[in-house]
Amino acid sequence: MASTYTLAPDTIVAAFHALSDPLRVKVLELLRDQELCVCDLCDALGVSQSKLSFHLKTLKEAGLVRSRQEGRWIYYSLNLPQFVVLEQYLSEFRRFSPILPARSCQEPS
């Protein structure tokens, strides 16, 4: 059975790239419970604002977090619809990809 998934591959690649860094995963875990400003994230992670900004940019470009400005502060939160997209993408491997035994390889004649 063929997959019915139609999401652009770049979106999936960007999300998995964003998830490949331990610091970015920690940011996402912190944002699970509540929206946080950059200063709170820096304090919780023990990193500089410039280092965190690089990682937040990657997460934002992947669509995993969103930001909003309030006065001079920027607050970050999870972009839950993008996590649903990733969950659906991964679930299609289970639903539409039967695991078949490999065909026997033939030696070239």
C-alpha positions in Angstrom: 0.0 0.0 0.0 1.4 3.4 -0.9 1.7 6.3 1.5 -0.7 9.1 1.3 1.7 11.5 2.9 2.2 14.7 0.9 4.4 17.0 3.2 7.4 18.6 1.5 10.6 16.6 2.4 12.4 19.8 3.3 9.9 20.4 6.2 10.7 16.9 7.6 14.4 17.3 7.1 14.4 20.7 8.9 12.5 19.2 11.8 14.7 16.2 12.3 17.8 18.4 11.9 16.4 20.7 14.7 15.8 17.6 16.9 19.3 16.3 16.4 21.0 18.6 18.9 20.8 17.9 22.6 20.5 21.6 23.6 17.6 22.1 21.2 15.8 19.0 22.6 16.3 20.5 26.1 14.7 23.8 24.9 11.7 21.9 23.7 11.4 20.0 26.9 11.5 23.3 28.9 8.7 24.7 26.6 6.5 21.6 27.2 5.0 23.2 30.3 4.9 26.8 29.6 6.0 29.7 27.4 9.4 31.1 28.4 11.4 34.2 27.6 15.0 34.0 26.4 16.4 35.0 29.7 14.5 32.2 31.5 15.8 29.7 28.9 19.4 30.9 29.2 19.2 30.6 33.0 17.7 27.1 32.9 20.2 25.9 30.3 23.2 27.7 31.6 24.1 29.1 28.1 24.7 32.5 26.7 22.0 34.4 24.9 24.0 34.4 21.6 24.4 30.6 21.8 20.7 30.1 22.6 19.6 32.5 19.8 21.3 30.3 17.2 19.5 27.2 18.5 16.1 29.1 18.7 16.5 30.2 15.1 17.0 26.6 14.0 13.9 25.5 16.0 11.9 28.4 14.6 12.9 27.7 11.0 11.9 24.1 11.5 8.5 25.3 12.7 8.9 23.6 16.1 8.7 26.8 18.2 7.0 30.1 17.7 7.8 33.4 19.3 5.9 36.5 20.3 7.2 39.9 21.4 5.9 41.6 24.5 7.6 44.9 25.1 11.3 44.2 24.8 11.0 40.5 25.7 10.6 37.7 23.2 8.6 34.7 24.5 8.9 31.2 23.0 6.4 28.4 23.0 5.9 25.0 21.2 4.2 25.1 17.8 2.1 22.0 18.5 0.6 21.6 15.0 4.2 21.0 13.7 4.6 18.2 16.2 1.4 16.6 15.0 2.8 16.8 11.4 5.9 14.9 12.6 3.8 12.4 14.5 1.7 11.7 11.4 4.8 11.4 9.2 6.3 8.8 11.6 3.1 6.9 12.1 2.9 6.3 8.3 6.0 4.1 8.5 4.2 1.8 10.8 0.9 1.9 8.9 2.1 1.8 5.3 5.5 0.1 5.3 5.2 -3.6 5.8 8.4 -5.2 6.8 9.1 -7.8 4.2 12.1 -10.2 4.1 14.9 -9.1 1.8 15.1 -10.7 -1.6 18.0 -13.0 -2.1 20.9 -11.3 -3.8 22.2 -13.0 -6.9 25.9 -13.1 -7.8 26.6 -11.4 -11.1 27.1 -13.8 -14.0 
